[in-house]
Amino acid sequence: MTYDELIDFLENRMRMSHIYQPLLIKSLIDSGGAATIRQLAQAFLAQDESQIIFYEKRIKQMPLKVLKNHKVIVQDGELVTLNTERLNFQQRLTVKMICEQKMQEFLGKKGLSLWDYRLGETEPIPDSLRYQALKASGGRCALCGATKNEAPLEIDHIIPRSRGGKNELANLQVLCSKCNRAKSNKDRTDFRKSCDSNPEPGCPFCSPREIFEEYGNVYAIRDKHPVTAGHMLIIPYRHIPDYFSMNAREKSDSDRLIVYLRNKAMTDDPSIMGFNIGTNCGIAAGQTIFHAHLHLIPRRNGDTPKPRGGVRGVIPSRMSY
């Protein structure tokens, strides 16, 4: 390939789904035109900002704290300095040799399992399979419900690759980067099932009537005895006693549905000037149906003579202050 043909490929014919192709070519140019696979992998790692951020956090969480406590190092902002007298060449060589020896001894005991959290995917997930997993997730983290606009979404092997997990849809779930980093390679939780419904016989919210709207793991219905026109209930499909039993994904889905309902209500009815949002937890708090639910109550000017205090009205004598 001539230089002009290479330029033509780069500018006109290269189709990209990631930065890998131009990064590989650039890395070869940097190394004089040829490099081993390992050298290329190291060049890729140097460009992976997510891994740099990962190790910045890991350094701060453990070795930095321990070595500072032992007064081996000192830190001034982002600058870390070895807290020793000035070392000559031979002394530096000895320190490096002992460190290398300690590393090799530890690796000899642990083997590659030391890096299991990074070896979870030895073969790339095909783009078509990645798409299927993202589509099945609705574009949200299976644990916390975050979307791509809130955090990077990653494909997680429910059974880690290092423990025999396969690249197949049944073994893939979508987690945001924060949740995925917190999940160890010993954890096989399928968070897609964490919100499975478990209907309770006789519970009116386990057999919902005329669902008005739904989002993920929650749905909304009109309140049977509305405080004001447009009063809505936001209810998790899962049978749980109250708000404190809702998991992060159910709360996240509730938040999103409440915002949608609020915007729709104000568009449909310009007389709405505000809202009360609340939930009753326990008999003493007035709860009568023991399936978690949240109230979204539209408010209009003049719907009560003295609105001051809002939800403080659960105890009428304490509403005014």
TORLUMZA-841185 format. One record per atom (N, C-alpha, C): residue in one letter; x, y, z. Coordinates in steps of 0.001 Angstrom, whole numbers, padded with zeros to 6 digits, always signed. Example, Ala and Ser with C-alpha at 12.3 -4.5 7.8 and 13.67 -1.06 7.14 Angstrom:
<sites>
A+013190-005690+007800A+012300-004500+007800A+013200-003300+007800S+012850-002250+007080S+013670-001060+007140S+012900+000030+007870
</sites>
This chain:
<sites>
M+000841-001191+000000M+000000+000000+000000M+000877+001243+000000T+000607+002150-000893T+001380+003384-000937T+000884+004345+000142Y+001668+005410+000359Y+001281+006435+001323Y-000064+007029+000945D-000254+007340-000361D-001508+007936-000805D-002681+006985-000598E-002452+005685-000821E-003511+004705-000601E-003883+004608+000874L-002874+004712+001753L-003126+004687+003190L-003958+005898+003605I-003589+007080+003090I-004333+008301+003403I-005763+008190+002898D-005922+007623+001683D-007266+007453+001119D-008097+006509+001989F-007484+005431+002473F-008198+004504+003348F-008654+005202+004626L-007717+005948+005250L-008030+006623+006509L-009128+007663+006340E-009060+008428+005267E-009984+009556+005106E-011311+009173+004470N-011321+008132+003632N-012519+007863+002842N-013123+006472+003007R-012304+005458+003299R-012820+004094+003248R-012923+003407+004604M-012294+003964+005621M-012327+003329+006931M-013687+003539+007591R-014346+002446+007990R-015618+002503+008703R-015373+002129+010151M-015828+002966+011082M-015466+002798+012483M-016681+002516+013359S-016553+001534+014261S-017519+001333+015338S-016860+001617+016687H-015530+001892+016656H-014756+002241+017847H-013501+002960+017358I-012625+003359+018278I-011401+004063+017880I-010264+003100+017553Y-010536+001783+017590Y-009465+000792+017512Y-008618+000875+016240Q-009234+001025+015067Q-008459+001002+013823Q-007455+002157+013739P-007903+003415+013886P-006915+004496+013823P-005905+004439+014968L-006338+003943+016140L-005410+003841+017264L-004314+002828+016958L-004667+001708+016336L-003665+000698+015996L-002676+001239+014975I-003187+001904+013938I-002296+002455+012914I-001381+003516+013517K-001937+004400+014358K-001128+005426+015015K-000048+004795+015882S-000411+003718+016609S+000550+003038+017481S+001692+002430+016672L+001386+001879+015511L+002430+001331+014642L+003347+002434+014125I+002754+003574+013782I+003577+004718+013346I+004503+005143+014472D+003969+005228+015697D+004773+005649+016846D+005928+004688+017117S+005742+003398+016808S+006776+002396+017084S+007651+002103+015863G+007566+002970+014856G+008442+002822+013700G+007895+001912+012619G+006617+001529+012694G+006009+000733+011644G+005729-000703+012017A+006271-001186+013119A+006054-002580+013529A+006029-002657+015049A+005192-003562+015579A+005100-003747+017029A+004484-005102+017303T+004771-005655+018468T+004146-006917+018868T+002720-006641+019340I+001911-007697+019418I+000538-007557+019912I+000539-006971+021316R+001477-007404+022153R+001532-006904+023525R+001872-005411+023545Q+002803-004990+022687Q+003136-003572+022615Q+001934-002753+022166L+001182-003305+021223L-000029-002611+020772L-001059-002543+021887A-001199-003642+022631A-002157-003663+023744A-001788-002605+024789Q-000496-002450+025052Q-000046-001441+026009Q-000342-000030+025501A-000211+000151+024187A-000531+001459+023601A-002024+001744+023730F-002868+000709+023524F-004311+000872+023678F-004645+001245+025121L-003993+000558+026064L-004258+000816+027480L-003939+002265+027844A-002857+002790+027264A-002464+004173+027552A-003510+005176+027079Q-004360+004775+026112Q-005389+005663+025586Q-006746+005461+026252D-006840+004458+027122D-008124+004117+027741D-008329+004960+028993E-008999+006086+028828E-009196+007027+029927E-009969+006391+031076S-010900+005474+030764S-011682+004843+031827S-010788+004035+032760Q-009738+003384+032198Q-008840+002599+033026Q-007910+003499+033849I-007528+004623+033270I-006714+005587+034018I-007497+006091+035227I-008778+006430+034999I-009627+006894+036098I-009816+005783+037133F-009993+004550+036644F-010170+003401+037540F-008972+003258+038473Y-007746+003326+037903Y-006563+003140+038734Y-006255+004365+039591E-006649+005539+039154E-006528+006707+040026E-007329+006490+041305K-008569+005988+041146K-009423+005731+042307K-008840+004616+043168R-008352+003555+042513R-007816+002417+043271R-006578+002841+044064I-005713+003652+043472I-004513+004131+044155I-004893+004933+045397K-005899+005797+045261K-006320+006634+046380K-006975+005804+047482Q-007676+004739+047101Q-008430+003943+048069Q-007549+003075+048954M-006416+002584+048419M-005662+001620+049216M-004168+001929+049356P-003340+001741+048319P-001893+001846+048563P-001454+003212+049047L-002107+004273+048530L-001723+005624+048937L-001945+005822+050433K-003100+005393+050928K-003421+005562+052351K-002475+004750+053229V-002236+003501+052843V-001398+002623+053656V+000031+003154+053729L+000594+003530+052584L+001988+003992+052564L+002144+005342+053248K+001117+006188+053200K+001164+007462+053920K+001152+007211+055425N+000332+006244+055865N+000272+005920+057292N+001619+005419+057810H+002358+004716+056944H+003683+004209+057320H+004792+005227+057056K+004391+006423+056595K+005331+007513+056319K+006365+007147+055245V+005970+006242+054339V+006852+005877+053226V+006754+006922+052122I+005567+007534+051986I+005373+008563+050973I+004705+009771+051610V+004762+010893+050908V+004029+012099+051294V+003255+012571+050077Q+002159+013276+050335Q+001304+013731+049238Q+001026+015210+049382D+001133+015913+048271D+000793+017332+048209D-000153+017506+047032G-001462+017503+047322G-002435+017544+046235G-002351+016268+045412E-002110+016420+044118E-001986+015271+043228E-000553+014753+043138L+000379+015443+043752L+001789+015053+043680L+002133+014093+044823V+002686+012938+044479V+003089+011929+045456V+004611+011787+045402T+005259+011828+046584T+006721+011789+046639T+007182+010720+047614L+008219+009993+047232L+008828+009013+048124L+009502+009762+049262N+009148+009408+050496N+009608+010153+051667N+010929+009572+052200T+011980+009701+051394T+013294+009183+051787T+014357+010225+051494E+015533+009960+052050E+016674+010779+051660E+016968+010529+050182R+017773+011355+049583R+018113+011189+048171R+018855+009860+047966L+018340+009032+047051L+018920+007719+046808L+019880+007770+045620N+021012+007058+045772N+021932+006982+044640N+021480+005883+043678F+022215+005704+042598F+021835+004747+041566F+021714+003329+042133Q+022674+002896+042905Q+022674+001547+043441Q+021510+001339+044413Q+021220+002348+045225Q+020116+002251+046169Q+018772+002156+045433R+018612+002961+044385R+017383+002905+043593R+017225+001532+042950L+018322+000991+042456L+018304-000325+041828L+017888-001406+042832T+018408-001302+044053T+018079-002286+045097T+016602-002218+045471V+016088-000985+045627V+014667-000821+045968V+013791-001399+044865K+014109-001116+043614K+013336-001634+042483K+013383-003162+042445M+014561-003733+042730M+014729-005181+042690M+013871-005851+043766I+013849-005270+044979I+013053-005845+046067I+011560-005737+045744C+011143-004591+045185C+009738-004412+044801C+009337-005436+043747E+010201-005627+042763E+009926-006601+041708E+009814-008012+042294Q+010694-008324+043234Q+010675-009634+043872Q+009371-009844+044635K+008943-008822+045391K+007693-008916+046144K+006499-009120+045209M+006505-008394+044087M+005427-008525+043113M+005375-009939+042544Q+006534-010478+042190Q+006596-011810+041594Q+006166-012888+042600E+006553-012722+043864E+006147-013678+044891E+004630-013675+045055F+004051-012481+045062F+002601-012363+045233F+001868-012935+044026L+002361-012614+042822L+001752-013149+041606L+001879-014670+041554G+002996-015188+042103G+003185-016636+042132G+002132-017333+042969K+001671-016655+044024K+000641-017225+044889K-000755-017057+044292K-001007-015896+043732K-002348-015580+043252K-002578-015977+041795G-001530-015948+040990G-001698-016226+039571G-002549-015156+038903L-003147-015513+037755L-003956-014549+037024L-005244-014188+037747S-005601-014952+038786S-006825-014622+039528S-006713-013246+040186L-005477-012757+040344L-005269-011417+040890L-005984-010372+040036W-006078-010647+038728W-006663-009689+037801W-008017-010157+037287D-008700-011034+038046D-009973-011574+037570D-010963-010481+037195Y-010944-009373+037939Y-011919-008329+037674Y-011672-007669+036327R-010451-007848+035754R-010178-007308+034433R-010205-008386+033354L-010255-009661+033762L-010225-010752+032790L-011616-011312+032539G-012625-010554+032931G-013992-011052+032804G-014446-011243+031374E-013738-010674+030403E-014173-010798+029019E-012960-011022+028148T-012628-012283+027879T-011450-012590+027078T-011751-012528+025599E-013024-012596+025228E-013417-012458+023840E-014431-011324+023756P-014303-010454+022767P-015256-009349+022646P-016677-009861+022453I-017632-009134+023015I-019036-009462+022785I-019395-008968+021394P-019928-009812+020534P-020315-009366+019191P-021273-008176+019262D-021139-007251+018316D-021980-006057+018319D-023464-006406+018294S-023820-007454+017542S-025234-007836+017451S-025769-008300+018804L-024916-009014+019573L-025321-009497+020891L-025388-008338+021880R-024445-007430+021776R-024453-006231+022623R-025744-005449+022405Y-026128-005306+021128Y-027347-004568+020799Y-028574-005250+021408Q-028618-006580+021298Q-029759-007319+021858Q-029874-007118+023367A-028722-007134+024056A-028729-006948+025507A-029204-005541+025875L-028726-004537+025142L-029136-003155+025403L-030616-002961+025103K-031078-003576+024021K-032494-003457+023659K-033371-004096+024730A-032964-005283+025198A-033741-005982+026225A-033788-005193+027534S-032743-004406+027793S-032669-003644+029048S-033482-002364+028999G-033920-001977+027804G-034589-000687+027668G-033616+000460+027791G-032316+000177+027622G-031302+001227+027709G-031069+001721+029119R-031253+000816+030116R-031088+001227+031507R-030301+000190+032284C-029620+000647+033342C-028897-000249+034242C-029901-001159+034952A-029605-002463+034967A-030521-003426+035579A-030595-003279+037085L-029609-002600+037703L-029591-002462+039164L-030169-001136+039626C-029634-000016+039110C-030066+001300+039608C-030997+002036+038654G-031108+001554+037404G-032015+002177+036456G-031431+003352+035700A-030130+003640+035871A-029504+004773+035177A-029536+004560+033664T-029680+005642+032919T-029638+005589+031464T-028261+006039+030988K-028032+005950+029680K-026742+006337+029120K-026461+007827+029307N-027521+008613+029542N-027327+010043+029764N-026798+010355+031157E-026895+009364+032055E-026469+009570+033439E-025152+008867+033752A-024863+007775+033058A-023613+007030+033290A-023381+006111+032091P-022119+005817+031786P-021852+004862+030703P-022471+003508+031018L-023103+002899+030024L-023703+001578+030197L-022745+000508+029701E-022601-000563+030487E-021675-001638+030147E-022415-002969+030141I-021894-003917+029370I-022468-005257+029336I-021748-006118+030368D-022510-006656+031297D-021956-007472+032384D-022291-008934+032161H-021281-009805+032363H-021530-011245+032357H-022044-011635+033742I-023263-012152+033816I-023853-012535+035106I-022968-013582+035776I-022639-014642+035048I-021586-015555+035488I-020315-015078+034812P-019320-014582+035557P-018128-013987+034950P-017420-014934+033989R-016786-014371+032973R-016041-015184+032023R-014950-015988+032716S-014335-015380+033744S-013259-016065+034456S-013754-017278+035230R-015092-017399+035353R-015677-018531+036073R-016589-019368+035164G-016311-019288+033872G-017018-020148+032932G-018214-019525+032248G-018504-018243+032519G-019635-017579+031881G-019433-017441+030379K-020529-017486+029639K-020438-017472+028183K-020972-016166+027598N-020535-015905+026359N-021050-014774+025603N-022382-015179+024973E-023430-015178+025781E-024756-015475+025271E-025754-014590+025993L-026842-014274+025301L-027781-013287+025814L-028292-013625+027211A-028522-014908+027482A-029034-015316+028796A-028067-014982+029918N-026771-014781+029587N-025754-014503+030596N-025325-013040+030601L-026041-012198+029883L-025648-010788+029773L-026717-009876+030355Q-026277-008906+031135Q-027171-007876+031634Q-026477-006533+031490V-027236-005481+031471V-026685-004138+031318V-026580-003479+032694L-025365-003029+033022L-025142-002280+034256L-024448-000975+033907C-024707+000069+034678C-023955+001298+034485C-022536+001072+035012S-021619+001941+034622S-020217+001742+034989S-020031+001682+036500K-020789+002484+037255K-020641+002503+038715K-021075+001175+039324C-022237+000664+038911C-022732-000610+039459C-021848-001768+039024N-021367-001712+037790N-020539-002798+037279N-019205-002863+038014R-018630-001718+038338R-017356-001698+039060R-017524-002241+040477A-018711-002052+041048A-018943-002508+042422A-019220-004010+042496K-019534-004632+041364K-019882-006053+041336K-018608-006888+041209S-018363-007771+042168S-017148-008585+042145S-017315-009778+041216N-016207-010441+040910N-016276-011592+040010N-016839-012844+040702K-017176-012724+041991K-017801-013833+042707K-019319-013673+042766D-019791-012520+042329D-021216-012205+042403D-021904-012647+041110R-022917-013513+041245R-023631-014017+040071R-025083-013531+040054T-025344-012412+040715T-026717-011918+040799T-027225-011482+039430D-028380-011975+039063D-029050-011540+037843D-029997-010409+038235F-029540-009175+038051F-030331-008032+038501F-031563-007820+037635R-031621-008490+036492R-032816-008380+035659R-034017-008986+036362K-033771-009885+037314K-034860-010566+038017K-035145-009943+039375S-034400-008883+039716S-034535-008316+041066S-035879-007657+041301C-036598-007351+040207C-037880-006678+040361C-039037-007565+039933D-038826-008879+039875D-039898-009782+039477D-041104-009616+040405S-042286-009653+039818S-043514-009499+040592S-043790-010751+041423N-044349-010533+042602N-044758-011664+043450N-046142-011336+043989P-047171-011481+043160P-048517-011022+043524P-049039-011636+044820E-049719-010797+045591E-050327-011219+046852E-051835-011361+046635P-052383-012532+046865P-053829-012715+046670P-054626-011683+047458G-055570-011057+046798G-056438-010092+047458G-055906-008675+047467C-054664-008464+047076C-054104-007103+047078C-054603-006358+045843P-055272-005207+046017P-055824-004490+044856P-054741-003951+043912F-053536-003713+044438F-052478-003176+043584F-051694-004274+042861C-051904-005527+043264C-051261-006627+042543C-052076-007019+041311S-053325-006578+041283S-054182-006793+040111S-054717-005426+039708P-053852-004602+039120P-054219-003203+038873P-055377-003036+037890R-056167-002008+038151R-057292-001663+037284R-056871-000542+036338E-057153-000647+035104E-056963+000415+034118E-055674+001217+034355I-054561+000620+034052I-053270+001312+034195I-053251+002554+033308F-052934+003686+033902F-052889+004952+033162F-051586+005085+032390E-050481+004716+033045E-049163+004792+032411E-048239+003866+033180E-047139+003433+032554E-046171+002592+033250E-044767+002931+032784Y-043813+002616+033621Y-042412+002806+033266Y-041594+001771+034022G-040964+000870+033264G-040100-000126+033893G-040840-000997+034883N-040538-000827+036156N-041053-001697+037218N-042184-001071+038025V-042706+000054+037538V-043806+000705+038252V-044895+001119+037258Y-046086+001363+037785Y-047186+001821+036943Y-047975+002892+037702A-048823+003596+036978A-049636+004649+037590A-051110+004397+037294I-051950+004648+038302I-053400+004601+038133I-053986+005868+038749R-055216+006174+038365R-055915+007292+039004R-056372+006864+040395D-056212+007749+041369D-056657+007433+042722D-058181+007274+042749K-058635+006219+043408K-060076+005927+043455K-060839+006982+044249H-060161+007615+045203H-060775+008672+046017H-059862+009896+045954P-059840+010597+044831P-058864+011673+044613P-059018+012851+045574V-057884+013363+046023V-057881+014581+046836V-058197+015774+045954T-057626+015797+044745T-057939+016803+043736T-058056+016095+042392A-058585+016781+041416A-058690+016205+040074A-057297+015900+039533G-057137+014686+039034G-055844+014301+038479G-054934+013591+039458H-055420+013330+040666H-054634+012630+041699H-054235+011245+041182M-052913+010937+041167M-052396+009684+040638M-051667+008904+041720L-051654+007581+041576L-050861+006703+042427L-049780+006050+041572I-048552+006061+042060I-047429+005406+041381I-047079+004176+042211I-047124+003003+041575I-047101+001737+042320I-046100+000760+041711P-045211+000165+042502P-044345-000894+041964P-045150-002160+041684Y-044805-002865+040619Y-045475-004135+040322Y-045210-005156+041424R-044010-005099+041995R-043636-006067+043026R-044423-005795+044304H-044911-006842+044943H-045668-006669+046181H-044697-006470+047343I-044614-005239+047795I-043753-004864+048923I-044553-003919+049810P-044265-003874+051113P-045156-003158+052035P-045165-001643+051917D-043999-001021+051681D-043984+000446+051685D-042759+000967+050936Y-042637+002285+050927Y-041561+002959+050192Y-040178+002461+050614F-039995+002172+051888F-038683+001764+052386F-038284+000372+051913S-039233-000373+051352S-038930-001699+050818S-038616-001658+049323M-038801-000518+048695M-038531-000393+047260M-037035-000403+047009N-036622-001083+045951N-035196-001087+045637N-034845+000124+044776A-033553+000285+044489A-033078+001478+043793A-033721+001622+042418R-033908+000503+041734R-034478+000587+040392R-035945+001003+040443E-036688+000478+041395E-038097+000857+041534E-038225+002339+041889K-037341+002830+042746K-037381+004257+043095K-037009+005117+041891S-036005+004668+041142S-035601+005411+039951S-036729+005443+038926D-037379+004302+038720D-038496+004249+037771D-039648+005137+038241S-039881+005162+039550S-040939+006015+040102S-040643+007483+039842D-039390+007879+040063D-039002+009268+039823D-039270+009670+038376R-038906+008797+037451R-039083+009113+036032R-040569+009195+035669L-041350+008271+036222L-042780+008285+035911L-043458+009506+036518I-043043+009899+037716I-043616+011087+038358I-043345+012333+037515V-042126+012458+037010V-041792+013620+036174V-042635+013625+034904Y-042798+012445+034304Y-043616+012359+033086Y-045061+012764+033375L-045616+012218+034474L-047006+012511+034820L-047192+013984+035155R-046214+014539+035840R-046280+015965+036179R-046311+016831+034915N-045408+016533+033977N-045355+017326+032738N-046639+017169+031925K-047149+015933+031857K-048382+015691+031106K-049558+016414+031745A-049650+016368+033073A-050759+017010+033774A-050759+018523+033542M-049585+019139+033603M-049511+020594+033443M-049779+021010+032005T-049445+020126+031058T-049753+020424+029660T-051250+020311+029402D-051866+019263+029980D-053300+019029+029773D-054172+019993+030556D-053684+020483+031693D-054512+021335+032559D-053692+022535+033048P-053786+023673+032354P-053011+024859+032730P-053364+025430+034097S-054481+024965+034687S-054852+025497+035999S-053990+024916+037113I-053257+023841+036834I-052402+023227+037851I-051198+024123+038102M-051003+024490+039358M-049926+025399+039742M-048860+024741+040611G-049112+023526+041082G-048144+022862+041954G-048554+021419+042200F-047767+020725+043024F-048038+019318+043326F-047623+019006+044754N-048314+018039+045335N-047842+017382+046549N-047453+015959+046173I-046288+015523+046643I-045831+014157+046429I-045623+013538+047800G-046219+012367+048046G-046058+011772+049364G-046390+010296+049381T-046059+009661+050494T-046361+008238+050664T-046604+007958+052143N-047522+007060+052427N-047815+006679+053803N-047124+005354+054109C-046407+005297+055203C-045668+004086+055581C-046061+003684+057000G-046921+002698+057113G-047332+002216+058422G-048701+002735+058842I-049341+001990+059740I-050682+002345+060209I-050683+003724+060864A-049674+004007+061673A-049623+005297+062372A-049522+006461+061405A-049010+006204+060198A-048879+007257+059189A-050077+007290+058254G-051092+006441+058532G-052315+006468+057753G-052372+005499+056589Q-051409+004575+056506Q-051422+003625+055398Q-052552+002619+055576T-053304+002380+054501T-054422+001434+054565T-054242+000256+053612I-053516+000451+052510I-053204-000642+051588I-051713-000903+051690F-051350-002103+052112F-049946-002377+052420F-049197-002969+051223H-049297-002210+050157H-048505-002418+048946H-047976-001028+048619A-046673-000876+048554A-046046+000445+048404A-046706+001254+047287H-046938+002529+047545H-047463+003424+046511H-047179+004868+046901L-047008+005700+045883L-046744+007116+046076L-047901+007927+045489H-048221+009037+046133H-049298+009914+045677H-048697+011107+044935L-049272+011424+043792L-048946+012644+043067L-050247+013441+042972I-050304+014532+043724I-051551+015283+043863I-051396+016670+043254P-052093+016952+042149P-052026+018299+041552P-052669+019334+042479R-052104+020521+042464R-052653+021609+043289R-052965+022812+042404R-054055+023483+042743R-054504+024656+041990R-054747+025798+042956N-054591+026988+042479N-054857+028157+043311N-056302+028118+043802G-056481+028236+045130G-057821+028274+045705G-058425+026926+046010D-057674+025813+045800D-058278+024509+046094D-058424+024278+047601T-057761+025086+048404T-057957+025112+049860T-057686+026534+050327P-058396+027018+051323P-058232+028420+051734P-056825+028745+052221K-056173+027777+052905K-054853+028045+053481K-053895+026907+053109P-053249+026993+051936P-052355+025916+051490P-051013+025887+052209R-050700+026979+052934R-049386+027069+053569R-049129+025853+054474G-047972+025221+054300G-047613+024062+055107G-047667+022763+054333G-048518+022714+053290G-048552+021550+052416G-048670+020223+053143V-047662+019362+052961V-047721+018012+053528V-047666+018014+055051R-047350+019153+055649R-047406+019227+057113R-048828+019023+057612G-049792+019088+056702G-051193+018906+057061G-051544+017497+057488V-050590+016561+057449V-050874+015217+057974V-051229+015293+059458I-050724+016335+060124I-051180+016650+061480I-051715+018093+061410P-052992+018262+061268P-053585+019580+060954P-053104+020729+061851S-052940+020448+063135S-052547+021516+064052S-051122+022000+063801R-050331+021217+063047R-048946+021593+062780R-048761+022130+061370M-049886+022309+060652M-049761+022739+059261M-049255+024162+059167S-049740+025036+060012S-049318+026444+059973S-048118+026632+060902Y-047161+027431+060452Y-045970+027688+061280Y-045440+029085+061004
</sites>
